[in-house]
Amino acid sequence: MTDIRLTPAVADAFPDTLIAVVTATGLRGHEDWPATAGALAGLERQLADGTWQPADETDPRIEAWHTAYRSFGTNPRRMRPSVDALGRRFAKKGALPRINPAVDSYNSVSVRHGLPAGAFDLDRVTGDIDIRYADGTEEFTPLGEPGTVENPKPGEIIYADTSGVLTRHWNHRDAHRTRVTEDSAHVAFLLETLHAVRDGDLLKTAALELRELLAPHAERTAVHYLDPGRSRVAV
């Protein structure tokens, strides 16, 4: 089992944080996922006909992350929160990327609800995962750049296991080592808000929607929640 922990320093700085951890075991990434394909196509149709558009940085859900990024020294227009970057790309291109069914599933839920999402292949995680402030000595290899090594700035919020950084700038970009592929069988998916009082119900709706997309293609799924009062989950 892997523990995912919200450290006290981060919880104190962001006391209204709520994180959904959706787990899938026995995931089958090589089969067709028709519901996910339909979700992506449906969003693209809505964007094309003007009945819906992704949240942008003027939306309170995105603006909250820009404010958080600035608080720990990250420029959110240079290193955008994942949901902000995905929504901007979608609005510009008119289509969402197709990576693999599991990633496509959380991308569709993320952009639909305006909430950051990411995922870790738990079979590639070492030890437990902490959501904590970086001290500057950690190493991070960005997704898609296996030859690159970065060092987070001291005070930047990261997800980290005992081998290195899994996500920089809280939710800007995941690591190459723990990326989710078609072969990933044991995965933790994360959905996040910094305003649980305002957006907690939205987050829970999004988590259940993601679970529904995953469940037909997994042996087991579950949803857990992290917040300052429940700062540890085992997955």
N, C-alpha and C positions, 0 to 999 in steps of 0.2 A: 504493500500500500504506500501511496505517496500522500503526504500532508501538504495542503496549500494553506499558507498562513498570511494573514494581514497583520503586519507588525504594528506594535503600539504607536510608534512615531507617525506612521502614515495614517493610522486610524484617528489619532489625535488631530492631525492637520486637516483631515477630510472626514469629519464625524458623520456625515450623511451618506457615506459610501455604501453601496449595495452591489454585490457581484454575484451573478448566477454562474454556477459551475455545472455544466451539463456533461455527464459522462456517458460514453458508449463503449461497450466491451463486445468483442467478437464482431467488429465492424467489417462489412464486406464492400470494399471500395471499387471492386472490379465489375459489379453488376450494374444494370440500369437503375437509375433513381428517378422514376417518372414524376413524382411529386415535386422534387427539386427542380427538374427541368421545367415543369409547369410554373413554378413560383418565379423563376427567372424570366421566363417568357411573358408572364403576366405583368411583372413590373415594367418590362420594356414596352409593352403595349400601352400601359397607363402613361408612361413618360411620353411616348410618341403622340398619343391623342390629347395630351395636356390635362388629364384628369388627376395627375399626381406628379410630384417632383421630390427629389431627395432633399433632406434638410441641408441648409448651408450654414455658414458661420454666423449668420444673423439669428439663427434658431437658438433658443435657450439651451437645448440639449448639446449643441456643438459649442456654443459660446462658453458654457461651463468648463469644457475641456481646454479651450484656449486660455481661460483664466488660470486653470490649474497648471498648465504647462508653463505659463509665465512665472508662476509662484516658485517653481523649482528651476528657473533659468533657461527654459527651452523656448525658442521662438516658434509659436504654433503655425506660423505661415511658412516657415522653412521646413520644419519637421511636423507635419500635420498629424493630428489624431487619425487613427485608421479609418474611422467612419467618415470623417471629413474628406480625406483623400479619396476614398471609394466613391462617395457621393459626387465629388467634383468630376472624377473620371467618368462616371456614369452619365452625368448631365452633359458632358462634352461629347462623348462618343455615342451615346444613345443605346449602349449595350453594356452588360456586366461581363467581366471575364469568366471564362470557363477554365477552371484549374483541375479539379477533380470533384466528385460528388459531395464529399464531406466539406471541403472548403467552399464550394458553391452554395451549400446549404447555409452555412453561417454568414456568408456574404449577403445572401438574399435577406435573411432575417435582420442583419445589421443595418443595411441600407433602408429596408422597409420601416424600421422603427427608430432610426436615427441614434443607434446605440453602438459603441465600439464593440467589436467581437474579435476573438482570436482563438487559437487552439494549439495544444501541445500533444505530440505523440508521446504518451507516458512511458512507452517502452524505451524511449531514448532519453528520458529524464534520469538524472542521477540524484539520489537523496530526495529531500523535500524541497518545496518551492516556497520562497518568501517574496512577498510584495513589500519592498523596502527601499530605503534611500541608498544609493550607490556611494561607495567610498572612493571611487576613482581607480581602484586596482583591478576591477573586474574586466573580463574580456567578452566581447560580443562579435559573433560572425553573422552578418545580416542574411536574411532569406535571399537565396539566389546568388549570393556572393561568397562561395566557400573559401576563396583565397583571401578574404578581407578580415582583418581583426581590428575592432574599435575598442576604445575604453570610454565608458560612460563618464560624464562629468560628476565630480563629487556633489551629492545632493539631488541628483536626478533620480526619479522614481523608476524602479526596474522590477521585473520578475526575475528571480535568479534561483538556480539550484546549486548543488555543491561543485559543479564543473564550470559554471559561467552564467552569463546573462541570457535569458530566454526572450525577453522583450525590453527594448529601450523606450525611454520617454513614456513610461506607463503602458501605452498601447499603440505606439507609432508603428512598430514593425517587429515581427517575430524573428527568431533565430533560425539559421539554416539547419542546425543539428536536430532540432525537435519539430521540424516542419511536418505537416500532415500530408501523406501521399496516399495513393490507391492501396498501398500495402499496410497502412497503419490500421491496427486492430484494436488498440486500447487508447482512447483519446479523451482529453478533457477540453471542453469548449468553454470559453469565458465570455460573458456579456456584462457590461458595466454601466453604472450611473454614479454620479457624485451627488445626486439629489433624490434620495430615496423617498422623501416625503412627497415630492412632486411627481417623480417618474417611477416609483417602485412598482406600481401596478403594470405600467407599460413594460418594465423589465421582466416581470413574471409572465406576462402574456408572450413576450418574445422568447423566453426560455422554453415555455411549453410548445410554442410553434416550432422551435428548433428540434426539440425532442420528438415531435410528431414526424418531422422529416427524417430523423435518424432511425427511429424505432423499427421500421420495416426492414432495415438493413443491418441490424445488430442483434446479438443475443440478449443483451441487457442494456437498458438506459436508466439514468437517474438524474434528478435535479437537486443540487445543494445550493445553499446561499451563504455568502460571507458578508459580515458587516462588523462594525466595532464591537458589538455584543456577542457575536459568534465568529471569532477570528480564525478558526481553524476547521478545515474539512479534510477527511481522508477519502482518497479516490483510488 
